[in-house]
């Protein structure tokens, strides 16, 4: 049975593939925690430079625009920090370089909770296959926190080890945990609407779409609006 997440963490770190992913996946949670004193950090792995159906736009220009949009969204959510790793869109690899960079961020930020995509969620009905970058990011994050970031002999130059207590997997097909985002669903909508390059039908459509999704999750969880996750308890 799905259960509420509980206390607001002291520090949280969201790690996602594309510039709009944190806001779409868990923007209500990040905003709610930030408003209650949590230090919320975000890592975005790719530059988003191929995320358009417009074949005439240059990837460098799109990446520049998307970085600006991500910065605007970070301000809306009240993030403490946002790091863009800048890997080419669609070319992520769960390799030693990416894991080392993620471990370094985890050890620097020292979060209690890490949020990331659920890499096991691949097929969403007959209409959608989860983006490869989402899946690679999810596995890389799990590889980075379980156990690399916690053990000193993994990436010894990345800083003192840190044990993450909890991982919340978003975009999951097996939710067992939820966060009440009733107070911040409008904030989430404003953050998502910052990603103007992604919504040819307009930012208002995007904000309404995420509101309806949160309303649907809230109906399952017994609150007006919610975001759902799969929780991993790692200790610490």
N, C-alpha and C positions, 0 to 999 in steps of 0.2 A: 504494500500500500504506500502511496506517495505521502511524504511528510514535509512539513515546513522546515526550512534550513535552520532557523534559530537565530543565535546571536550574530550581530554585525562583527566581522573580523576587524582586527586592528589594521591589517594591511592585506591588500588583494592585488593579484596580477592577472590580467587577461592577455592571452596570447592567441592571435588569430591571423589568418592568411592575408586577407585583403582589407583595404582601408575602411570599408563600410561594415565589415563582419562583426566587430565588437558591438557596434550600436544596434545592428539588427538582431544579433544573437542574445545579447544580455545587457543592452543599454539601460533598461529599467532597473536592473539589479545594481549595476555600477553607479548609477545616479543615486539610488536609494542609500547605498552604503556610503558614498561620498558625502551626502547630505548629513549623515549621522556620524561623521568624524573618521571614517575609514580612509587611509591613504590608498588610493586606487591608481594603479599603474597599468599601462597597456603597451604591448609589443605588437606591431604589424609586420608580418614577414615579407610580403611582396610589395612591389611598387604599384600594382594595379594597372599597369600600362597597357594591358590587352583587354580590359574589361569594358568593351564597347562594341555595339553592332555597327558603328560607323567606321567603315574601312578607310575613310579619308583622313582620319585624325592620326597624327604622329604619336607613337608610343611614349616618347619623351614628354610631349605636351600633355597627354592624358595623365601620365604619372605625376607631373607637376600639379595639375589641377586636383588630382585625387589627394595629394599630400596636403594641399590647402584645405580641401573639404574635411579631411580627417582632423586637422588642427582646429577647424571651426567646431566640429562635433565634440572634440575633447573639451573645449571651453564650455559647451552646453552641459556636458555631463559632470564637469568639475573634477577632471582627472588631475592627479598630482604630477603625472609624467606620461609622455607618449614617445616610444622609440620606433622608428621606421628602419627595418633592416635593409630594405631596398633590393631584395632578390627579384629577378625578372619574373613577371606574372606567368604562371603556368610551368615554371622550371624549378620548383622547390625539390630538394632531395633530403631525405632523412639521413644525413651523413654526419661525419664527425665535426665538420665546420659549423653546421647549423646547431647541432647539440651543444657544442662548446659555447656558442654565442648565447643560447638560451640558458645554459647553466650559469654563465657569468651574470646574466640579468637576475636570475632567481637568487643567486648568492648576494648580489648587491642589494636587491629590494627586500629580500627575506620575508616573503609573504606567508601568511597562514593559509590562504586559499589561492589556488590557481584555477582560472577558468579557461577552457579551450574547446575546440570542436570534438565531438565524439567520432573517432576515426572508424568505428565499426558500423556506423550508419551510412550505408551505401545507396540502397534503392528506396526511394520514397514513392511507393505505389508504382504506377506505370508511366508517370510523367517526368520524374526527375532522378538523375543520378548525381550523387553528391560530388561536388567539384574535387578534382584530384588534389589541389592545393589545400583544401579543408582537411582531407584525409591525411596528407603528409604532415601538415601542421599538428594535427592531433597526435599522431604517433610520435613525432619528434618531441613534443612537449612531454608526453608520458615517458619517453626514453630519458629525457633530461631530468625529470623529477623523481623517477623510480627506476634505478636508485641514484643516478649520477650526481645530482646536486647535493645529495646527503652524504656522499662518501668521499673522503679527501683524496684518494688516489685516482679518482676520475678528474681529469682536467685540473690538475693541481694549481695551474696559473690563473684559474678563474675566480679565486677568492676562497675564503673560509667556507666549509660545507654548511648546508642548511637543509633541514628536513621540512618539506611542505606537509602540512597536516591533512589538507583536503584538496581534492581536485573535483571541480564541477564541470561535467561534460555537457555542452549545449548542442542543439540540433540533434538530439538523441531520439532513437526509437524506443528506448527503454527508460523513461523518466521515473525516478523514485523520490525526487526532492523538488521543492518549489520555493520561490521567493515571491512575496506579495509586493507587487509593483504598482498598486493602486495610486499611491501618492506621486509616482514618477512616470507613469505611462505617457503623459503629455510631454515630459522632458525627453523621454526616449523618442517620441515622434519628431520632436524638433531636431534631435541629434541625427536621426536617420534622414530627415529632410535636407540636412547640410550636404548630402552626397548627390548634388544636383546632376552630375554627369551620368548617374546610374538610373535615372528615372525620367525617361522620355515622356511619360504621361503626367509628369509634374510632381513636385515635392508633396503637395497636399494628398495626392493619391498614396504616396509612400507612407506618410504619417498615419493615414487612415488604415492602411493595410496592416501595419504593425499593431495598431490599437485593436483591431479585430482579432488578430492572432493572440494578443495578450488576454483579450476578453474570453476567447475560447479556452485558453489554458486556465484562466481564473474560474470558469464554470466547472472544470474538472476538479479544481482544488478547493472550491468553496469560498472564494474571495472574488471581488469584482474583476481584478486584473492580476495576472501572474506570469512568471517565466519558469519553465521547467528544466530540470537537469537530471543527469545521472551522477550520483555521488560516489567517489572513491575515498575511503578513509585510509590514509597512509601513516598515521601516527604523528609523533612529534609533539 
